[in-house]
Amino acid sequence: MTRYEVIESKSWKHDDGRSASLYGAVPWTTEREKSQWKIVPRGYTVRDTTSGTVGIGRVPWATRAEAQAWADAANAKDRQRHEDFRARKTKAQLDAEIAAALANKKPRRRRKG
């Protein structure tokens, strides 16, 4: 599963040029004002599938290809980090780590009784 997926970036746009995010409260306060707001595309951004967040704190890319290039690079980096973290150790490596930990272990103090 990939972490980042490319989606179309959209926002609310008022007839007078004001804009507002789709991810907050609706931008109008009256029914009359509602008809003056439309949803318009602004470009392309990414959604983090692990957290559900949209965008990465930057202006959306103009084309899907630019956004996909960033997502592919970020997904590759994320996959590599995951593989590095989950690198399997051999039985010999585990046995050596256990032996080293036991050799460095301080002896237990005995209680006087």
MARBA-3410 file (N, C-alpha, C, O; in Angstrom, 1 decimal):
113
0.8,-1.2,0.0,0.0,0.0,0.0,0.9,1.2,0.0,1.8,1.3,0.8 ~ 0.5,2.2,-0.8,1.3,3.4,-0.9,0.8,4.4,0.2,-0.4,4.4,0.5 ~ 1.7,5.2,0.7,1.3,6.1,1.7,0.6,7.4,1.1,-0.4,7.8,1.6 ~ 1.2,7.9,0.0,0.7,9.1,-0.5,-0.1,8.8,-1.9,0.5,8.1,-2.7 ~ -1.3,9.4,-2.0,-2.0,9.3,-3.3,-2.3,10.7,-3.8,-2.6,11.6,-3.0
-2.3,10.8,-5.1,-2.5,12.1,-5.7,-4.1,12.3,-5.8,-4.8,11.4,-6.3 ~ -4.5,13.5,-5.4,-5.9,13.8,-5.6,-6.1,15.3,-6.1,-5.1,16.0,-6.1 ~ -7.2,15.6,-6.7,-7.4,16.9,-7.2,-7.7,17.8,-6.0,-8.4,17.5,-5.1 ~ -7.0,19.0,-6.0,-7.2,20.0,-5.0,-8.4,20.9,-5.3,-8.4,21.5,-6.4 ~ -9.3,21.1,-4.4,-10.5,21.9,-4.7,-10.7,22.9,-3.5,-10.2,22.6,-2.4
-11.3,24.0,-3.8,-11.7,24.9,-2.7,-13.0,25.6,-3.0,-13.5,25.5,-4.2 ~ -13.5,26.2,-2.0,-14.7,27.1,-2.2,-14.2,28.4,-2.8,-13.2,28.9,-2.4 ~ -15.0,28.9,-3.8,-14.6,30.2,-4.4,-15.9,31.1,-4.5,-16.9,30.6,-5.0 ~ -15.8,32.3,-4.0,-16.9,33.2,-4.0,-16.9,34.0,-5.3,-15.9,34.1,-6.0 ~ -18.1,34.5,-5.7,-18.1,35.3,-6.9,-17.2,36.5,-6.9,-16.8,37.0,-8.0
-16.9,37.1,-5.7,-16.1,38.2,-5.6,-14.6,37.9,-5.5,-13.8,38.8,-5.4 ~ -14.2,36.6,-5.6,-12.8,36.2,-5.6,-12.3,35.6,-4.3,-11.3,35.0,-4.3 ~ -13.1,35.7,-3.2,-12.6,35.1,-1.9,-12.6,33.6,-2.1,-13.3,33.0,-2.9 ~ -11.8,32.9,-1.3,-11.7,31.5,-1.3,-11.7,30.9,0.1,-11.3,31.7,1.1 ~ -12.1,29.7,0.2,-12.1,29.0,1.6,-11.8,27.5,1.3,-12.1,27.0,0.3
-11.3,26.9,2.4,-10.9,25.5,2.3,-12.2,24.6,2.4,-13.2,25.0,3.0 ~ -12.1,23.5,1.7,-13.2,22.5,1.8,-13.3,21.8,3.1,-14.3,21.2,3.5 ~ -12.1,21.8,3.8,-12.0,21.0,5.0,-12.3,21.8,6.3,-12.0,21.3,7.4 ~ -12.9,22.9,6.2,-13.4,23.6,7.4,-14.9,23.8,7.4,-15.6,23.0,6.7 ~ -15.4,24.7,8.1,-16.8,25.0,8.1,-17.2,25.6,6.7,-16.4,26.2,6.0
-18.5,25.5,6.4,-18.9,26.1,5.1,-18.7,27.7,5.2,-18.9,28.2,6.3 ~ -18.3,28.3,4.1,-18.0,29.7,4.2,-19.2,30.7,4.2,-18.9,31.9,4.4 ~ -20.4,30.2,3.9,-21.5,31.1,3.9,-22.2,31.1,5.2,-22.1,30.2,6.0 ~ -22.9,32.2,5.5,-23.7,32.3,6.8,-25.2,32.4,6.5,-26.0,32.2,7.5 ~ -25.6,32.7,5.3,-27.0,32.8,5.0,-27.3,31.9,3.7,-26.4,31.6,3.0
-28.6,31.6,3.6,-29.0,30.8,2.4,-28.8,31.7,1.1,-28.5,31.1,0.0 ~ -29.0,33.0,1.2,-28.8,33.8,0.0,-27.3,33.8,-0.4,-27.0,33.8,-1.6 ~ -26.4,33.8,0.6,-25.0,33.9,0.3,-24.5,32.5,-0.2,-23.5,32.4,-0.9 ~ -25.2,31.4,0.1,-24.8,30.1,-0.3,-24.7,29.9,-1.8,-23.8,29.3,-2.3 ~ -25.6,30.6,-2.6,-25.5,30.5,-4.0,-24.4,31.2,-4.7,-24.1,31.0,-5.8
-23.7,32.0,-3.9,-22.5,32.8,-4.4,-21.2,32.0,-4.3,-20.2,32.4,-4.8 ~ -21.2,30.8,-3.6,-20.0,30.0,-3.4,-20.1,28.8,-4.3,-21.1,28.1,-4.4 ~ -19.0,28.4,-5.0,-18.9,27.3,-5.9,-17.6,26.5,-5.5,-16.6,27.1,-5.0 ~ -17.6,25.2,-5.8,-16.4,24.4,-5.6,-15.6,24.5,-6.9,-16.2,24.1,-8.0 ~ -14.3,24.9,-6.9,-13.5,25.0,-8.1,-12.2,24.2,-7.9,-11.7,24.1,-6.8
-11.7,23.6,-8.9,-10.4,22.9,-8.9,-9.3,23.9,-8.8,-9.3,24.9,-9.5 ~ -8.2,23.5,-8.1,-7.0,24.4,-8.0,-5.7,23.8,-8.4,-4.7,24.5,-8.5 ~ -5.8,22.5,-8.8,-4.6,21.8,-9.1,-4.6,20.4,-8.5,-5.7,19.8,-8.4 ~ -3.4,19.9,-8.1,-3.3,18.6,-7.6,-2.5,18.6,-6.3,-1.5,19.3,-6.2 ~ -2.9,17.8,-5.3,-2.2,17.7,-4.1,-2.2,16.2,-3.7,-2.6,15.4,-4.5
-1.7,15.9,-2.5,-1.6,14.5,-2.1,-2.4,14.3,-0.8,-2.6,15.2,0.0 ~ -2.8,13.0,-0.6,-3.5,12.7,0.6,-2.6,11.6,1.3,-2.2,10.6,0.6 ~ -2.4,11.7,2.6,-1.6,10.7,3.3,-2.6,9.7,3.8,-3.5,9.9,4.6 ~ -2.5,8.5,3.2,-3.4,7.4,3.5,-3.3,6.8,4.9,-4.2,6.2,5.4 ~ -2.2,7.1,5.6,-2.0,6.6,6.9,-2.7,7.4,8.0,-3.2,7.0,9.0
-2.7,8.7,7.7,-3.3,9.7,8.7,-4.6,10.3,8.2,-5.4,10.9,9.0 ~ -4.8,10.2,6.9,-6.0,10.9,6.3,-5.9,12.3,6.0,-6.9,13.0,5.6 ~ -4.7,12.9,6.3,-4.6,14.3,6.0,-4.4,14.6,4.5,-3.9,13.8,3.8 ~ -4.8,15.8,4.1,-4.8,16.2,2.7,-3.8,17.4,2.6,-3.9,18.4,3.4 ~ -2.9,17.4,1.7,-2.0,18.4,1.4,-0.7,18.3,2.3,-0.7,17.5,3.3
0.3,19.0,1.9,1.6,18.9,2.6,2.1,20.3,3.0,3.3,20.5,3.1 ~ 1.2,21.2,3.1,1.6,22.6,3.5,2.2,23.4,2.3,3.1,24.3,2.6 ~ 1.8,23.1,1.1,2.4,23.9,0.0,1.3,24.1,-1.0,0.2,23.5,-0.9 ~ 1.5,25.0,-1.9,0.5,25.3,-3.0,0.4,24.1,-3.8,1.4,23.4,-4.1 ~ -0.8,23.7,-4.3,-1.0,22.5,-5.1,-0.2,22.6,-6.4,0.0,23.7,-6.9
0.2,21.4,-6.9,0.9,21.4,-8.2,-0.1,21.7,-9.3,-1.3,21.4,-9.2 ~ 0.4,22.2,-10.4,-0.4,22.6,-11.5,-0.9,21.4,-12.3,-2.0,21.3,-12.8 ~ 0.0,20.3,-12.4,-0.4,19.1,-13.1,-0.4,17.9,-12.3,0.3,17.8,-11.3 ~ -1.1,16.9,-12.7,-1.1,15.6,-12.0,0.3,15.0,-12.1,0.7,14.3,-11.1 ~ 1.0,15.1,-13.2,2.3,14.5,-13.3,3.3,15.0,-12.3,4.1,14.3,-11.8
3.3,16.3,-12.0,4.2,16.9,-11.0,3.9,16.4,-9.6,4.8,16.0,-8.9 ~ 2.6,16.3,-9.3,2.2,15.8,-8.0,2.5,14.3,-7.9,3.0,13.8,-6.9 ~ 2.3,13.5,-9.0,2.6,12.1,-9.0,4.1,11.9,-8.8,4.5,10.9,-8.2 ~ 5.0,12.7,-9.4,6.4,12.6,-9.3,6.8,12.8,-7.8,7.7,12.0,-7.3 ~ 6.2,13.8,-7.2,6.6,14.0,-5.7,6.1,12.8,-4.9,6.8,12.3,-4.1
4.8,12.3,-5.2,4.3,11.2,-4.4,5.1,9.9,-4.6,5.3,9.2,-3.7 ~ 5.6,9.7,-5.9,6.4,8.5,-6.1,7.7,8.5,-5.3,8.1,7.5,-4.8 ~ 8.3,9.7,-5.3,9.6,9.8,-4.6,9.3,9.7,-3.1,10.1,9.0,-2.4 ~ 8.3,10.3,-2.6,8.0,10.2,-1.1,7.6,8.7,-0.8,8.0,8.3,0.3 ~ 6.9,8.1,-1.6,6.5,6.7,-1.3,7.7,5.8,-1.4,7.8,4.8,-0.5
8.6,6.0,-2.3,9.9,5.2,-2.4,10.7,5.4,-1.1,11.3,4.5,-0.5 ~ 10.8,6.7,-0.7,11.6,7.0,0.6,10.9,6.3,1.8,11.6,5.8,2.6 ~ 9.6,6.4,1.9,8.9,5.8,3.0,9.0,4.2,3.0,9.2,3.6,4.0 ~ 9.0,3.6,1.8,9.2,2.2,1.6,10.6,1.8,2.1,10.7,0.8,2.8 ~ 11.6,2.6,1.7,13.0,2.3,2.1,13.2,2.4,3.6,13.8,1.5,4.2
12.6,3.4,4.2,12.7,3.6,5.6,12.0,2.4,6.3,12.6,1.9,7.3 ~ 10.9,1.9,5.8,10.2,0.8,6.4,11.1,-0.5,6.3,11.2,-1.3,7.2 ~ 11.7,-0.7,5.1,12.5,-1.9,4.9,13.8,-1.8,5.8,14.2,-2.8,6.4 ~ 14.4,-0.6,5.9,15.5,-0.5,6.8,15.2,-0.8,8.3,15.9,-1.4,9.0 ~ 14.0,-0.3,8.7,13.6,-0.5,10.1,13.3,-2.0,10.3,13.6,-2.5,11.4
12.7,-2.7,9.3,12.3,-4.1,9.5,13.3,-5.1,9.0,13.0,-6.2,8.8 ~ 14.6,-4.6,8.9,15.6,-5.5,8.4,15.7,-6.7,9.3,15.8,-6.6,10.5 ~ 15.7,-7.9,8.7,15.8,-9.1,9.5,17.2,-9.4,9.9,18.2,-9.3,9.1 ~ 17.4,-9.9,11.1,18.7,-10.3,11.6,18.8,-11.8,11.5,17.8,-12.5,11.7 ~ 20.0,-12.3,11.3,20.2,-13.7,11.2,20.3,-14.2,12.7,20.5,-13.5,13.6
20.2,-15.6,12.8,20.3,-16.2,14.1,21.6,-15.9,14.8,21.7,-15.7,16.0 ~ 22.7,-15.9,14.0,24.0,-15.7,14.5,24.1,-14.2,15.0,24.7,-14.0,16.1 ~ 23.5,-13.2,14.3,23.5,-11.9,14.8,22.8,-11.7,16.1,23.2,-11.0,17.1 ~ 21.6,-12.4,16.2,20.8,-12.3,17.4,21.6,-13.0,18.6,21.6,-12.4,19.7 ~ 22.2,-14.1,18.3,22.9,-14.8,19.4,24.1,-14.0,19.9,24.4,-13.9,21.1
24.8,-13.3,18.9,25.9,-12.4,19.3,25.4,-11.2,20.2,26.1,-10.9,21.1 ~ 24.3,-10.6,19.8,23.7,-9.5,20.6,23.3,-10.0,22.0,23.6,-9.3,23.0 ~ 22.8,-11.2,22.1,22.4,-11.7,23.5,23.6,-12.0,24.3,23.6,-11.7,25.5 ~ 24.6,-12.6,23.7,25.9,-12.9,24.4,26.5,-11.6,24.9,27.0,-11.5,26.0 ~ 26.5,-10.6,24.0,27.1,-9.3,24.4,26.3,-8.6,25.6,26.9,-8.1,26.5
25.0,-8.7,25.5,24.2,-8.2,26.6,24.4,-8.9,27.9,24.4,-8.3,29.0 ~ 24.5,-10.2,27.8,24.7,-11.0,29.1,26.1,-10.7,29.6,26.3,-10.7,30.9 ~ 27.1,-10.5,28.8,28.5,-10.2,29.2,28.5,-8.9,29.9,29.3,-8.7,30.9 ~ 27.7,-7.9,29.5,27.7,-6.6,30.1,26.8,-6.5,31.3,26.7,-5.4,31.9 ~ 26.0,-7.5,31.6,25.1,-7.4,32.6,25.8,-7.4,34.0,26.7,-8.1,34.3
25.3,-6.5,34.8,25.9,-6.3,36.2,25.3,-7.4,37.1,24.1,-7.8,36.9 ~ 26.1,-8.0,37.9,25.6,-9.0,38.8,24.6,-8.4,39.8,24.7,-7.3,40.2 ~ 23.6,-9.3,40.2,22.6,-8.8,41.1,23.2,-8.8,42.5,24.0,-9.6,42.9 ~ 22.8,-7.8,43.2,23.3,-7.7,44.6,22.4,-8.6,45.5,21.2,-8.7,45.3 ~ 23.0,-9.3,46.4,22.2,-10.1,47.3,21.8,-9.4,48.5,22.6,-8.6,49.0
20.7,-9.7,49.0,20.2,-9.1,50.2,20.8,-9.8,51.4,20.9,-11.0,51.4 ~ 21.2,-9.0,52.3,21.7,-9.6,53.6,20.5,-10.0,54.4,19.5,-9.3,54.5 ~ 20.6,-11.2,54.9,19.5,-11.7,55.7,19.7,-12.3,56.9,18.8,-12.7,57.6
END
